[in-house]
Amino acid sequence: MGKEIQWLSFKTKAQKQAELDEYTKWAFKYGEGQKQKVEQILTRLFPKERLSLAMMTYLLARDAYYGMYGTKKSPDRNPIQDMYNVLSKKCYQVPKNDIPLYMALVIADERVSDTLDYPPDDVLRNVAGRLMERGWK
């Protein structure tokens, strides 16, 4: 997703919408409720950040976690390292102290069920702290 120059696209509006819908179903397997829950969490964790930017950063981390940046086939792949590698690139300008918190949310998202039982914010912050202790900061 997003590997083309938008103004140079040869896809119809319907094709673009179909791709967006497919990606949204993949990214939020439990539907609109899950997307809204993630938005609420992002708003609480990053109150000074625009929601659209926080969501984009979260989706970048999530895509990296699931190997969407060319690392999926590697037998020794480390999804946490992949997230860090993507988010720490200067072109994304994610504050270094925020990176582990985004990573913690993606890890929590991996374990969430259809009841959307995300951990409380303090648990996410503790996981982020442990990630920082391990050198992902």
C-alpha positions as CSV (number, residue, x, y, z in Angstrom):
1,M,0.0,0.0,0.0
2,G,1.2,3.5,-0.9
3,K,4.1,2.4,-3.2
4,E,2.9,4.5,-6.1
5,I,3.0,8.2,-6.7
6,Q,-0.6,9.3,-6.1
7,W,-0.9,11.8,-8.9
8,L,0.7,9.4,-11.4
9,S,-1.7,6.5,-10.6
10,F,-3.4,4.7,-13.5
11,K,-5.9,3.2,-11.1
12,T,-9.5,4.2,-11.2
13,K,-11.1,5.8,-8.1
14,A,-13.0,2.5,-7.6
15,Q,-9.8,0.5,-7.8
16,K,-8.1,2.7,-5.2
17,Q,-11.1,2.5,-2.9
18,A,-11.2,-1.3,-3.2
19,E,-7.5,-1.5,-2.3
20,L,-8.1,0.8,0.7
21,D,-11.0,-1.3,1.8
22,E,-9.0,-4.5,1.5
23,Y,-6.1,-3.0,3.5
24,T,-8.5,-1.7,6.2
25,K,-10.0,-5.2,6.5
26,W,-6.5,-6.6,6.9
27,A,-5.3,-3.9,9.3
28,F,-8.5,-4.0,11.5
29,K,-9.6,-7.6,11.4
30,Y,-12.4,-6.9,13.9
31,G,-13.8,-4.0,11.9
32,E,-14.7,-0.4,12.6
33,G,-14.9,-1.0,16.4
34,Q,-11.2,-2.1,16.5
35,K,-10.2,0.9,14.4
36,Q,-12.1,3.2,16.8
37,K,-10.5,1.6,19.8
38,V,-7.0,2.0,18.4
39,E,-7.8,5.7,17.6
40,Q,-8.9,6.2,21.3
41,I,-5.7,4.6,22.6
42,L,-3.5,6.6,20.2
43,T,-5.3,9.8,21.3
44,R,-4.6,9.0,25.0
45,L,-1.0,7.9,24.4
46,F,0.0,10.7,22.1
47,P,-2.3,13.7,23.1
48,K,-0.1,16.3,21.3
49,E,0.0,14.3,18.0
50,R,-2.5,14.7,15.3
51,L,-4.6,11.5,15.2
52,S,-4.0,11.1,11.4
53,L,-0.2,11.2,12.0
54,A,-0.4,8.9,15.0
55,M,-2.5,6.4,13.0
56,M,-0.1,6.5,10.1
57,T,2.8,5.8,12.4
58,Y,0.9,3.0,14.1
59,L,0.1,1.4,10.7
60,L,3.8,1.8,9.5
61,A,4.8,-0.1,12.7
62,R,2.1,-2.7,12.2
63,D,3.0,-3.3,8.5
64,A,6.7,-3.7,9.5
65,Y,5.7,-6.2,12.2
66,Y,3.9,-8.3,9.7
67,G,6.8,-8.2,7.2
68,M,5.4,-5.9,4.6
69,Y,8.7,-4.2,3.9
70,G,10.6,-7.1,2.3
71,T,11.5,-8.9,5.5
72,K,8.7,-11.5,5.6
73,K,10.7,-14.3,4.0
74,S,13.8,-14.1,6.1
75,P,14.1,-17.2,8.3
76,D,15.7,-15.2,11.1
77,R,13.3,-12.3,10.9
78,N,12.7,-10.4,14.1
79,P,9.4,-8.5,13.8
80,I,10.2,-6.2,16.7
81,Q,13.5,-5.2,15.1
82,D,11.7,-4.7,11.8
83,M,9.3,-2.2,13.5
84,Y,12.2,-0.3,15.1
85,N,14.1,-0.2,11.8
86,V,11.1,1.3,10.0
87,L,10.0,3.8,12.7
88,S,13.6,5.0,13.4
89,K,14.2,6.1,9.8
90,K,14.8,9.9,9.7
91,C,12.3,10.3,6.9
92,Y,9.4,9.4,9.3
93,Q,10.5,11.8,12.1
94,V,9.0,9.7,14.8
95,P,10.3,11.0,18.2
96,K,12.7,8.4,19.6
97,N,10.9,8.1,22.9
98,D,7.6,7.4,21.1
99,I,8.9,4.5,19.1
100,P,8.7,1.9,21.8
101,L,5.2,3.0,22.7
102,Y,4.0,2.5,19.1
103,M,5.7,-0.9,19.1
104,A,4.0,-1.9,22.4
105,L,0.6,-1.0,20.9
106,V,1.3,-3.2,17.9
107,I,2.4,-6.1,20.1
108,A,-0.8,-5.7,22.1
109,D,-2.8,-5.5,18.9
110,E,-1.4,-8.9,17.9
111,R,-2.8,-10.5,21.1
112,V,-6.2,-8.7,21.1
113,S,-9.4,-10.8,20.6
114,D,-12.7,-9.9,19.1
115,T,-13.7,-8.5,22.5
116,L,-11.0,-5.8,21.8
117,D,-9.4,-6.4,25.2
118,Y,-6.5,-4.0,24.8
119,P,-4.4,-3.6,27.9
120,P,-4.6,-0.4,29.9
121,D,-2.3,2.5,29.0
122,D,0.0,2.0,32.0
123,V,0.6,-1.6,30.8
124,L,1.5,-0.4,27.3
125,R,3.9,2.2,28.9
126,N,5.5,-0.6,31.0
127,V,6.0,-2.7,27.9
128,A,7.4,0.3,26.1
129,G,9.8,0.8,29.0
130,R,11.0,-2.8,28.8
131,L,11.5,-2.4,25.0
132,M,13.6,0.7,25.8
133,E,15.7,-1.2,28.3
134,R,16.4,-3.8,25.6
135,G,17.8,-1.1,23.4
136,W,14.8,-0.2,21.1
137,K,14.8,3.5,21.8
